[in-house]
Amino acid sequence: MKHMIFGIALLAVTIMVIAGAMVVSGSDVRVNEADKALNTAVEQTLEQLKKYGSYEIGNEQELIADFQQSLLMHISSDASIKVKILTADTEKGVLDVEITETYKTVNDKVKQAVCRKTVILEEYSEKRGYCTVEFLIAGTVYEKYSLYKGSRIVIPREPGKRGSVFRGWKKAGEGSWLKEGMTAEEDMVFEAVFE
């Protein structure tokens, strides 16, 4: 009798461990499937854009439709899929998508797997070179970043200096002031001006 109770308890623990492993592995399988399907669908859609050029209709609806068709071809599970298009730009070759896959686990709980993918066609990013923009305070680098030529310069937060009031950023060597909406066509250095 003692051995029978021990055997039943051992069987129950084994079943619980197997069920727990199935729930965990099922969740991992769903996340992997969603991630792989999203990666493949986004890359195939932009490859079509690269191969055949821009779409005939003047908006991104055809790009989105191609993506959704490709995504559905790569998902084989019985889940509901919510697709959120964050950016779809045929001119710049950008597609930023988030999908949420909702499914039921072995123990009938509803779970979600969320994946996001952003792809930019390299041929578009290689057309423009980079510029470096530096902001100096008394010869010391306050902030420095790179951006595409022709991109708007992001003005850093105003620096503080005891006993002085920040007046603005002046381009080194020229004396012209940095203004909102100014673009970078070359490497630029700006110096902080205090009064």
C-alpha positions, 0 to 999 in steps of 0.5 A: 500500500505504501509503495502504491501511494508513493507511485501515485504521488510520483506519477502526479508530480511527473504529470505536473512537471511535464505539463509545466514544461509543455506550457513553457516550451509552448510559449517559447515556440509561439514567440519564436514562430511569431518572430521568425514569421515577422522577420521573414515577411518584412524582409520579403516585402522590402525585397519585392520593393527593391526588386520591382521599385515603387508601387503604382498607387501613390500610397503605402497600402499596397506595401502593407497588403504585401506584408500582411499576405507574406506574414499570413503565409508564414504563420501556421498556428491557430492563433489570432494575429493583430498587426500594427503598422508603425511606419510604411514608407515606399520612398525611403524603403522603411517598414516598421511593424509590431505583431501581437499573437494571442493564443491559448495554452495547454491549461486553457489560459490566454497568452500573448507573444509580441514581436516588433521588426524595423527594416530599412533598405540599405540602398536608401541609407547608402545614398547619403553620407554621414555628418558629425555635429559637435557641441563644445563648452570652453573647448570641451565636448558637451554633446556629439552625434552623427546624422545623415547629410541633409538631416535636421540638427537636434539642438541639445538641452541648454547647458548651465554655467554658474553666474552666466546665462546661456545665449545659444550655440554659435558655429565655430569659425563663422559666427552664425547661430544655430537655429531650429530646423537647421540641417547638416550638410557637412561636419559642424562644430558649435560652441556655447555662448554665455553672457 
